[in-house]
Amino acid sequence: MKPKVLVFTVTYDKKDYCFEEFVKQFPLSYSNYRHVWIDNTDDDGEYARKLESYGLDVIKARRGNNAREALARSQNLARKIALDEGYDYALSIESDMLNVPSSIIQTLIGRAKDVVGCFYTIGDDKVRKPCVTVADKKPNGLLGTRVLSMEEGREMLKTNGLHGVNSCGLGCTLIKREVFKKVRFMYYPHLKPFSDVFFANDVWKKGFKIYVDASIYLNHDNYFCSAHVEDR
């Protein structure tokens, strides 16, 4: 039997600018998955009702004090569903990731890794960098890492293969059950990083490894860039 996969998309009303294009990418071609949308908009459920009007499987989550808390809270809700309902994998697809292949689940499962993400960049129209970190020999790297440069990212893309990394964003990332059983999504009020940074650090502490699949290059239409920025 095919592995059971929970696809989860954390979103809120400020991501509505790319919703119409994002939602066109679904359903995916894999036959044994559930796609749950976790809406943490700070409202009375109006945005969740909009999502439901498209026939989506929506869970309303409490936002909390800020975006970092909201994201970690929503991700842990997805983690709880995955654990309670016996999913073999959890696939995070953030609501501003575009050109996600229909076969993304099959491809990433086929990589047979603990955690495997896709290649994408983050930033504004002027400065974008890969959402990937590698080990940093200098003492000033965040948690001992540094962000990959665009030049290094282009070289990675040329290989079209798997690369071991210290971390990748959770924009489109597959996580094995063995990993999410042991690792939660953390938020610390006094620290600036989002949950993906602490998640990656804890994945390594638990003895797992993280990879980026450079054969899958996604367009990250994040809030601070124009739509469809092409930087490959």
BAGUTOR-430619 format. One record per residue (C-alpha): residue in three letters; x, z, y. Coordinates in steps of 0.02 Angstrom, whole numbers, padded with zeros to 5 digits, always signed. Layout:
<nodes>
AlaXZY;...
</nodes>
This chain:
<nodes>
Met+00000+00000+00000;Lys+00061-00039+00175;Pro+00126+00109+00276;Lys-00004+00188+00389;Val+00042+00169+00573;Leu-00025+00258+00727;Val+00000+00151+00882;Phe-00023+00254+01040;Thr-00030+00202+01222;Val-00020+00336+01355;Thr-00097+00277+01517;Tyr-00186+00328+01678;Asp-00276+00242+01821;Lys-00118+00199+01919;Lys-00072+00081+01776;Asp-00230-00020+01802;Tyr-00134-00156+01897;Cys-00069-00227+01731;Phe-00210-00172+01615;Glu-00294-00342+01598;Glu-00134-00428+01545;Phe-00079-00284+01434;Val-00241-00271+01335;Lys-00239-00457+01294;Gln-00094-00423+01174;Phe-00207-00334+01050;Pro-00256-00323+00911;Leu-00089-00335+00822;Ser-00070-00431+00661;Tyr-00034-00279+00551;Ser-00179-00227+00441;Asn-00157-00039+00422;Tyr-00149+00039+00594;Arg-00251+00132+00723;His-00222+00105+00908;Val-00268+00256+01012;Trp-00265+00257+01202;Ile-00227+00425+01283;Asp-00289+00432+01462;Asn-00219+00572+01569;Thr-00296+00519+01735;Asp-00340+00666+01846;Asp-00525+00623+01859;Asp-00693+00661+01779;Gly-00671+00529+01644;Glu-00709+00375+01748;Tyr-00552+00281+01696;Ala-00575+00329+01513;Arg-00750+00256+01521;Lys-00680+00095+01589;Leu-00559+00084+01442;Glu-00699+00122+01320;Ser-00801-00021+01394;Tyr-00670-00137+01320;Gly-00701-00065+01147;Leu-00542+00039+01148;Asp-00514+00201+01051;Val-00490+00322+01196;Ile-00444+00507+01203;Lys-00454+00598+01369;Ala-00308+00715+01400;Arg-00278+00845+01535;Arg-00148+00786+01660;Gly-00062+00948+01707;Asn+00048+00976+01859;Asn+00144+00812+01869;Ala+00183+00647+01782;Arg+00319+00721+01672;Glu+00204+00856+01605;Ala+00061+00731+01585;Leu+00168+00613+01482;Ala+00239+00746+01366;Arg+00068+00825+01342;Ser-00009+00655+01296;Gln+00134+00608+01181;Asn+00117+00772+01088;Leu-00068+00740+01068;Ala-00024+00575+00982;Arg+00105+00667+00876;Lys-00028+00792+00820;Ile-00145+00651+00768;Ala-00005+00566+00672;Leu+00039+00727+00580;Asp-00139+00786+00547;Glu-00201+00618+00485;Gly-00052+00573+00376;Tyr+00025+00427+00468;Asp+00191+00360+00403;Tyr+00246+00297+00573;Ala+00202+00318+00756;Leu+00228+00171+00873;Ser+00232+00209+01060;Ile+00183+00059+01166;Glu+00176+00102+01351;Ser+00039+00022+01454;Asp+00157-00084+01562;Met+00248-00171+01419;Leu+00212-00358+01412;Asn+00248-00499+01288;Val+00237-00377+01141;Pro+00241-00485+00983;Ser+00086-00477+00874;Ser+00201-00443+00726;Ile+00291-00297+00811;Ile+00241-00168+00680;Gln+00302-00272+00532;Thr+00464-00314+00621;Leu+00509-00136+00668;Ile+00459-00062+00499;Gly+00570-00194+00419;Arg+00719-00125+00514;Ala+00707+00034+00407;Lys+00775+00152+00539;Asp+00727+00328+00593;Val+00690+00273+00771;Val+00698+00092+00828;Gly+00649+00026+00999;Cys+00645-00141+01088;Phe+00754-00201+01230;Tyr+00682-00193+01405;Thr+00739-00149+01581;Ile+00680-00030+01714;Gly+00699-00022+01903;Asp+00638-00114+02057;Asp+00650-00296+02109;Lys+00829-00275+02170;Val+00908-00161+02040;Arg+00861-00162+01857;Lys+00953-00087+01710;Pro+00923-00082+01523;Cys+00820+00066+01467;Val+00960+00110+01346;Thr+01097+00241+01350;Val+01261+00249+01255;Ala+01393+00383+01235;Asp+01487+00423+01394;Lys+01667+00479+01386;Lys+01656+00548+01562;Pro+01587+00724+01591;Asn+01454+00670+01716;Gly+01342+00572+01598;Leu+01165+00637+01575;Leu+01170+00742+01416;Gly+01335+00656+01375;Thr+01270+00478+01396;Arg+01268+00337+01522;Val+01144+00197+01555;Leu+01197+00028+01489;Ser+01243-00097+01626;Met+01151-00263+01643;Glu+01309-00355+01591;Glu+01321-00249+01433;Gly+01136-00276+01404;Arg+01155-00465+01413;Glu+01294-00455+01286;Met+01183-00350+01174;Leu+01043-00479+01186;Lys+01161-00618+01134;Thr+01187-00534+00965;Asn+01001-00537+00927;Gly+01024-00390+00809;Leu+01017-00201+00787;His+01123-00085+00892;Gly+01149+00100+00870;Val+01123+00189+01037;Asn+01110+00365+01104;Ser+00935+00333+01170;Cys+00809+00201+01215;Gly+00649+00217+01313;Leu+00485+00243+01222;Gly+00409+00085+01296;Cys+00393+00005+01124;Thr+00473+00117+00995;Leu+00436+00153+00812;Ile+00463+00330+00746;Lys+00463+00380+00563;Arg+00356+00525+00506;Glu+00511+00622+00454;Val+00566+00618+00635;Phe+00404+00664+00722;Lys+00378+00806+00597;Lys+00535+00888+00668;Val+00541+00830+00848;Arg+00416+00863+00987;Phe+00405+00783+01158;Met+00473+00907+01283;Tyr+00448+00937+01469;Tyr+00548+01061+01572;Pro+00479+01100+01747;His+00651+01134+01820;Leu+00732+00973+01755;Lys+00702+00796+01819;Pro+00712+00689+01660;Phe+00555+00630+01571;Ser+00516+00670+01390;Asp+00605+00517+01319;Val+00774+00591+01368;Phe+00743+00757+01282;Phe+00661+00671+01134;Ala+00818+00566+01103;Asn+00931+00717+01122;Asp+00827+00817+00996;Val+00821+00669+00875;Trp+01010+00673+00867;Lys+01014+00862+00850;Lys+00902+00848+00696;Gly+01021+00724+00614;Phe+00925+00562+00645;Lys+00985+00403+00728;Ile+00916+00285+00859;Tyr+00928+00096+00866;Val+00879-00045+00982;Asp+00821-00211+00912;Ala+00897-00340+01029;Ser+00795-00480+00951;Ile+00642-00411+01042;Tyr+00654-00424+01231;Leu+00502-00360+01324;Asn+00446-00378+01503;His+00426-00205+01579;Asp+00303-00226+01723;Asn+00336-00053+01793;Tyr+00258+00005+01955;Phe+00409-00025+02065;Cys+00439-00207+02021;Ser+00345-00368+02048;Ala+00246-00434+01901;His+00344-00533+01771;Val+00519-00500+01835;Glu+00637-00605+01728;Asp+00812-00533+01719;Arg+00877-00595+01553;
</nodes>
